[in-house]
Amino acid sequence: MKLLDEQAIEHISIGASIMASGGGGDPYIGKIMALKAIEEHGPLPLFAVDEFQPDDLLLSTGMIGSPTVMMEKVPNGNESITACRLMEKRLGRKITAIYPIEAGGINSLLPLATASRLGLPVADVDAMGRAFPEFQMTTFHLDRLTASPFIVVDENCNSCEIEANDNLKAEKFARAVSVKMGGAAVFAAYPVSPRQAGQSGIVGTLSFMQWIGAKIEQTRRDKTGMVEMLTEALSGYVLFRGIASKVDQRSDGGFTRGEATFAGIDAQQGRQFKILFQNEYLLAQCDNTPLCMTPDLIILLDEDTGQPILSERLRYGKRVVALGVPANRRWRTPFGIQVAGPGYFNYETDFIAVETLAAANRGN
């Protein structure tokens, strides 16, 4: 067990922005909520999953909906408390700890604020290893663990409890409810045991984001190469450098969807790049040749500041460097690619690992 203080929260927030792959909602909102909760209740205990008792109950909570809407519809904190209490009532059991469903964005920080307010520890695990746009896109789902009961709560603490016989239906029902609740809401879902979390989750996620955040902070202080540090730390690849020449984004069906076009700069002058997204960046191309694709991560950094750029904040004229990072090995299985690969999003390409694409593109 270790304690998360204000500096740890700052570092996790930075790491969450990187691992979000452009989505997950703005972590700044969750960071402010987590910092306030820690100021009021003290440092937050973070436990490894093997430190819990076998019959303990771990629960994920966070936001569901369009990140663009989340920027304007800030949670007040009562939604997640209500969702957790309703889950306890539904299951007839007390929650032992809270964990983030994904690594990235507000859904890495809001669970920390919730745990602090509930007087509970946080489990150092998540179910994606990055951010994904849909809630069946978890490593728990890959191991056939259920998301239900899936509870959705709005800012007025109106609630809807979903019990679905498969996780894709749970996602569709919960997404429709969040749209009716104004485009964004708070959820509680995927109640699991510590054994299930350890076997089917991605362990050490919060510690990893904290480490990445600390590395980025140190790199900024030292004024050394941010891109070089991140590609090494994440075993990633530089996909391109460019300037955003066109950004088309819209809120649609509880998601932020769209595409962005970039004009290549420096050695890539005269080439055109494109990134397609549904909350998260999902496909990067150069003149229709793929550079990186889901479930691998696509990360956009501001070339001038090194700050990660979320999809809802991408604007015309932004100078960026794009990185491609290999996904957790569980996503590269046939079932993982079926659940979160390019075919699921109707992209006309089979999954090709970013390292394979990088090697091929070096020869072009």
C-alpha positions in Angstrom: 0.0 0.0 0.0 1.1 3.5 -0.7 -0.5 6.9 -0.2 -1.4 9.3 -3.0 -0.8 12.9 -2.1 -1.3 16.1 -4.1 1.9 15.6 -6.1 0.9 12.0 -7.0 -2.4 13.3 -8.3 -0.7 15.9 -10.4 1.6 13.2 -11.9 -1.3 10.7 -12.5 -3.2 13.5 -14.3 -0.3 14.1 -16.7 0.1 10.4 -17.3 -3.7 10.0 -17.8 -3.5 12.6 -20.6 -0.9 10.6 -22.4 -2.6 7.2 -22.0 -6.0 8.5 -23.0 -5.1 8.3 -26.7 -7.0 11.5 -27.2 -10.1 10.5 -25.3 -11.4 9.8 -21.8 -12.6 13.3 -21.1 -10.5 16.2 -19.8 -8.5 14.9 -16.8 -8.2 18.5 -15.4 -11.8 18.3 -14.1 -11.1 15.0 -12.3 -7.8 16.3 -11.0 -9.4 19.3 -9.3 -12.0 17.1 -7.7 -9.4 14.6 -6.5 -7.2 17.3 -5.1 -10.1 18.9 -3.3 -11.1 15.5 -1.8 -7.5 14.8 -0.7 -7.3 18.3 0.9 -10.4 17.5 2.9 -9.8 13.8 3.7 -6.0 13.3 3.5 -3.8 11.2 1.3 -5.6 8.4 -0.6 -4.5 4.7 0.0 -3.6 2.9 -3.2 -3.5 -0.9 -2.9 -2.2 -3.6 -5.2 -4.9 -6.1 -6.1 -3.2 -8.9 -4.2 -3.4 -6.9 -1.0 -7.2 -7.3 -0.8 -9.1 -10.2 0.9 -10.7 -12.8 -1.4 -14.3 -11.8 -0.7 -13.7 -8.0 -1.1 -15.7 -6.1 -3.7 -14.0 -3.8 -6.2 -16.1 -1.3 -8.3 -15.4 1.0 -11.2 -17.0 4.4 -11.5 -16.5 7.4 -13.8 -18.1 9.3 -16.7 -20.0 8.0 -19.7 -20.8 10.2 -22.7 -19.3 12.7 -25.2 -16.0 14.3 -24.0 -17.2 17.5 -25.7 -20.3 17.6 -23.5 -18.2 16.7 -20.4 -16.3 20.0 -20.8 -19.5 21.9 -20.2 -21.3 19.5 -17.9 -18.9 19.1 -15.0 -19.9 16.5 -12.4 -20.7 17.7 -8.9 -19.4 14.6 -7.2 -22.7 13.5 -5.8 -23.5 11.4 -8.9 -20.8 8.9 -8.3 -21.5 8.6 -4.6 -25.2 7.9 -5.5 -24.1 5.3 -8.1 -21.9 3.5 -5.7 -24.6 3.4 -3.0 -27.1 2.1 -5.5 -24.7 -0.6 -6.5 -24.3 -1.7 -2.8 -28.0 -1.8 -2.4 -28.4 -3.8 -5.6 -25.7 -6.4 -4.7 -26.4 -6.4 -0.9 -22.7 -5.9 -0.2 -20.4 -3.1 0.8 -17.8 -1.8 -1.6 -14.2 -2.4 -0.5 -12.3 -0.3 -3.0 -12.8 1.8 -6.2 -10.8 1.4 -9.4 -10.7 3.3 -12.8 -12.3 1.4 -15.7 -9.7 2.9 -18.1 -6.3 4.5 -18.1 -6.8 8.0 -19.4 -8.7 11.2 -19.0 -11.2 12.0 -16.4 -12.0 8.4 -15.8 -8.5 7.9 -14.2 -9.1 10.8 -11.7 -12.8 10.9 -10.9 -12.6 7.5 -9.3 -9.9 8.8 -6.9 -12.2 11.7 -5.8 -15.0 9.2 -5.3 -12.9 6.8 -3.3 -11.7 9.7 -1.1 -15.2 10.9 -0.4 -16.4 7.4 0.4 -13.4 6.8 2.7 -12.3 3.9 0.6 -8.9 2.9 -1.0 -8.2 2.7 -4.7 -7.2 -0.5 -6.4 -4.1 -0.2 -8.7 -5.7 -1.8 -11.8 -7.9 -0.8 -14.8 -9.6 -2.8 -17.5 -8.3 -1.2 -20.7 -4.7 -0.1 -20.3 -5.6 3.0 -22.3 -8.9 4.8 -23.0 -11.5 3.2 -25.4 -14.9 4.7 -26.4 -17.2 1.9 -25.4 -17.7 -0.1 -22.2 -17.5 -3.6 -23.6 -14.0 -2.7 -24.7 -12.4 -4.1 -21.5 -10.1 -6.9 -20.7 -12.8 -8.1 -18.3 -15.1 -8.5 -21.3 -12.3 -10.5 -23.0 -12.5 -12.9 -20.1 -16.4 -13.0 -20.2 -16.9 -11.0 -17.0 -20.1 -9.0 -16.9 -20.4 -5.2 -16.7 -23.9 -5.5 -15.1 -25.4 -4.2 -13.0 -24.6 -1.0 -14.8 -25.9 2.1 -13.0 -26.1 5.5 -14.7 -26.7 8.7 -12.7 -27.2 12.3 -13.8 -26.4 15.6 -12.1 -29.7 15.6 -10.3 -29.1 12.0 -9.0 -31.8 10.6 -11.3 -30.7 7.0 -11.9 -31.2 4.1 -14.2 -30.1 0.5 -13.4 -29.2 -1.7 -16.4 -29.1 -5.5 -16.2 -28.0 -6.8 -19.6 -27.2 -10.3 -20.7 -24.1 -9.2 -22.6 -21.7 -6.3 -22.3 -22.3 -4.8 -25.7 -26.0 -4.5 -24.9 -25.1 -2.9 -21.5 -23.0 -0.3 -23.4 -25.7 0.5 -25.9 -28.4 0.8 -23.2 -26.1 2.9 -20.9 -25.0 5.1 -23.8 -28.7 5.8 -24.8 -29.5 6.7 -21.1 -26.5 9.1 -21.0 -27.8 10.8 -24.2 -31.2 11.3 -22.5 -29.4 12.6 -19.5 -27.9 15.5 -21.5 -25.0 13.8 -23.3 -22.9 12.8 -20.3 -23.5 11.1 -17.0 -21.8 9.1 -14.3 -21.7 5.3 -14.1 -20.9 2.5 -11.7 -20.2 -0.9 -13.3 -18.0 -4.0 -13.5 -18.1 -5.2 -9.8 -15.3 -7.7 -9.5 -13.4 -9.6 -6.9 -9.6 -9.0 -6.3 -8.9 -12.4 -8.0 -10.9 -11.4 -11.1 -9.2 -8.0 -11.1 -5.7 -9.6 -10.9 -6.4 -12.2 -13.5 -8.4 -10.2 -16.0 -7.5 -6.6 -15.4 -4.3 -4.6 -16.3 -2.5 -4.3 -13.0 -0.4 -1.4 -11.9 -2.1 1.2 -14.1 -2.2 4.1 -11.7 1.4 3.5 -10.6 2.4 3.5 -14.3 0.6 6.8 -15.0 2.1 8.3 -12.0 5.6 7.2 -13.2 4.9 8.6 -16.7 3.7 11.9 -15.2 6.8 12.2 -13.0 9.1 11.5 -16.1 7.3 14.2 -18.1 7.6 16.7 -15.3 11.4 16.0 -14.9 11.8 16.3 -18.7 10.2 19.7 -18.7 12.4 20.8 -15.8 15.5 19.6 -17.6 14.3 21.0 -20.9 15.3 17.8 -22.7 13.6 16.0 -25.6 10.0 15.2 -24.6 9.2 13.2 -27.7 12.4 11.1 -27.4 11.7 10.4 -23.7 8.1 9.3 -24.4 8.9 7.1 -27.3 11.5 5.3 -25.2 9.3 5.1 -22.0 6.3 3.8 -24.0 8.2 1.7 -26.5 6.5 3.9 -29.2 7.2 5.4 -32.6 7.0 8.8 -34.1 4.3 8.6 -36.8 4.5 12.2 -38.2 4.9 15.9 -37.5 2.3 18.2 -38.9 0.0 21.2 -38.6 -3.8 20.7 -38.3 -5.3 22.0 -41.6 -8.8 20.8 -41.0 -10.7 19.5 -38.0 -14.2 18.0 -38.3 -15.7 17.0 -34.9 -19.3 16.6 -33.7 -21.2 15.1 -30.7 -23.2 12.1 -32.0 -24.9 9.4 -30.1 -23.0 10.0 -26.9 -19.6 10.2 -28.6 -17.3 12.9 -30.0 -16.7 11.7 -33.6 -14.7 13.2 -36.4 -11.4 13.3 -38.3 -8.5 15.7 -38.5 -6.2 16.4 -41.4 -2.6 17.5 -41.0 -0.1 19.0 -43.4 3.3 17.4 -43.0 6.2 19.7 -41.9 10.0 19.4 -41.8 11.1 16.2 -43.6 7.4 15.3 -44.3 6.7 18.6 -46.1 4.1 18.0 -48.9 2.6 14.8 -47.3 -0.9 14.7 -45.8 -1.9 12.9 -42.7 -5.3 12.1 -41.3 -6.5 10.8 -37.9 -10.0 9.4 -37.4 -11.5 9.4 -33.9 -14.5 8.3 -31.8 -13.7 10.0 -28.5 -10.2 8.3 -28.8 -7.9 8.5 -31.8 -8.4 5.2 -33.6 -6.7 5.4 -37.0 -3.7 7.4 -38.3 -3.0 7.5 -42.1 -0.6 9.0 -44.5 -2.1 9.5 -48.0 -4.5 6.5 -47.1 -1.6 4.3 -46.0 -2.1 3.2 -42.3 0.5 4.3 -39.7 -1.2 3.2 -36.5 -4.6 1.8 -35.6 -6.7 0.7 -32.7 -6.2 -1.1 -30.3 -2.7 0.4 -30.5 -2.5 3.9 -29.0 -2.3 7.1 -31.1 -1.0 10.0 -29.0 -0.9 13.6 -30.2 1.5 16.1 -28.5 1.6 19.8 -29.0 5.0 20.2 -30.7 5.7 23.5 -28.9 4.8 22.5 -25.3 4.8 18.7 -25.2 1.3 18.7 -23.9 -1.0 15.9 -25.0 -4.0 17.0 -27.1 -7.4 15.5 -26.5 -9.7 15.1 -29.4 -12.2 17.7 -28.2 -9.4 20.3 -27.9 -7.9 19.7 -31.3 -8.0 22.9 -33.4 -7.0 24.2 -36.8 -3.4 25.4 -36.9 -2.2 23.2 -34.1 1.4 22.0 -34.6 1.6 18.4 -33.5 3.8 15.3 -33.3 1.9 12.0 -33.4 3.1 8.9 -31.6 2.1 5.3 -32.0 2.3 3.0 -29.0 1.8 -0.8 -28.9 -1.4 -1.8 -26.9 -1.3 -4.3 -24.0 -0.8 -7.8 -25.4 -4.3 -8.8 -24.4 -5.7 -6.5 -27.1 -3.7 -8.1 -29.8 -5.4 -11.5 -29.4 -8.0 -12.4 -32.1 -10.8 -11.7 -29.6 -9.2 -8.4 -28.5 -9.0 -7.3 -32.2 -12.5 -8.3 -32.8 -13.7 -6.2 -29.8 -11.6 -3.1 -30.3 -9.8 -3.4 -33.6 -10.3 -1.4 -36.8 -13.0 -3.7 -38.2 -15.3 -3.0 -35.3 -15.3 0.7 -36.3 -15.8 -0.1 -40.0 -12.4 0.9 -41.1 -11.4 -0.9 -44.2 -8.2 -2.5 -43.0 -7.2 -5.5 -41.0 -5.2 -4.9 -37.8 -1.5 -4.4 -38.3 0.7 -3.8 -35.3 2.3 -0.3 -35.1 5.9 -1.8 -35.0 5.2 -3.6 -38.3 3.8 -0.5 -39.9 6.7 1.6 -38.6 9.2 -0.9 -40.2 7.3 -0.9 -43.5 7.0 2.9 -43.6 10.7 3.4 -42.9 11.3 1.8 -46.3 9.0 4.2 -48.1 
